Amino acid sequence: MDQNEQDSQQLADGLRGRLISASKALFLSKGLAGTSVDAIVASARTSKREFYKHFADREAVFLEIVEHSLLDPDAQLVSIRNVMAEDLDGREDEAESLKTFLFKAARFLYGAHLEPQSLGLFRTAIEAAILHPEVSGAVYEARTRSFLEGYFKEQLQQPDFQYDDPYLTAIRFGHLATDGFRSMIAGAFLSEIQQAALAKQTAELFIDGHASQELRDSRTIATWEEMAQPLCVAAGDAPILEFSGDTRLGHAVWNKVLDVAWEQFSACGYAKASLNFIAQQADVPRNTLYRRFGSKENLFVASAGRVVDQAFGSPLTIGQSGGTARDVLIAVALQLLRRFHEPANLALHRLLFIESARKPEITGAIHAYLMRKNEKTLRPVFAWLTSNGLILDEFAAEAPWRFYILATFGSRFMFVQANDGSQQERLAKEAVDLFLFGCRRPKVR
């Protein structure tokens, strides 16, 4: 290459770098939808003609930013093993070494997912899932490439380790390690001590599960005797908000208002949703909306609460014949997974992730309501498991939430859906086996 060619290449590399830097800043502040090619070239002090010499479109530069912003699996693994080498002196047996490795991995994943830049890119990817599913899927695949996939492949060589797919198992571990992204939605991140406690439980439960030794020894000792009855939600369940405003209009009218409001919020986002449009479409005066809800924030919370009620508020049903603890939980997990797949619920979770950067107190309240709703729905099953001594007492309080995380597969289905019924059933069975028995599980019949 002669000097002129070298100079041209350096200029091109410099311009490409400016375009990437400008794009990253805009994506993190405005999201994918709010960032245009015009804005990128203006920030990078160049032209659209130069932009298109380097990138096909804004989605292409977004994908490149994601690729360069994430540690590759090999670098992740080196990072974890370097930390382990500082803490281990060779005296741990193999079982304890595995727990220590997974403890360090859980700490790493929590920090990596909630680091500000990673968090911003993840929110942008979720926004992209609405506009460009093919782009968001690629971002998700890049984000979930993990050193744990290779590690779990190695562990499968051990006779007592079982799971369906190392890649999916690594994703499940990540969802447990990040507490189902509760902190990301609510905006209240764990302290160092809390992170360590979460990582310790994640490692222990991922290896051995929640099942008591009694259940591990014989999974047929207890059967659900009330299988023909629905698992009813507790009576008198409080709504997400109590309203003291206008009550002259009937429930049907207010339900229509909430449905119209949700359509507007999910389509436009919180900031751009129009109360005038909602009032017009619901055929209710704007002042009446304010008398009823008091604010746009309250209307947003109430409409989101209706989505939660519709997805998760109805009783679970198990079947008509008795079954083991595993049978019961598989039926429950499958229903939770299918409910999570409801389009309105997926849209709700996407919006919670996107808006949590701007309105964490609101998204946190909605997420807390979702947790309460599922805890009440799952309470009969987990009361039965606990009273029969089938799950470990020390993990009983958080067990319903972790079961929900595994059954719904965290955020994965906002990007990659499992619409096939047989695939959903396989995912539900794997979630239950991992929940009960971890990776050291008895042979499943």
Secondary structure by P-SEA (a helix, b strand, c coil): ccaaaaaaaaaaaaaaaaaaaaaaaaaaacccccccaaaaaaaacccaaaaaaccccaaaaaaaaaaaacccaaaaaaaaaaaaaacccccccaaaaaaaaaaaaaaaaaaaaacaaaaaaaaaaaaaaaccaaaaaaaaaaaaccaaaaaaaaaccccccccccaaaaaaaaaaaaacccccccccccccaaaaaaaaaaaaaaaacccccccccccccccccccccccccccccccccccccccccccaaaaaaaaaaaaaaaaacccccccaaaaaaaacccaaaaaaacccaaaaaaaaaaaaaaacccbbbbbccccccaaaaaaaaaaaaaaaaacaaaaaaaaaaaaaccccaaaaaaaaaaaaaaaaaaaaaaaaaaaaacccccccccaaaaaaaaaaaccccccccccccaaaaaaaaaaaaaaacccccccccc
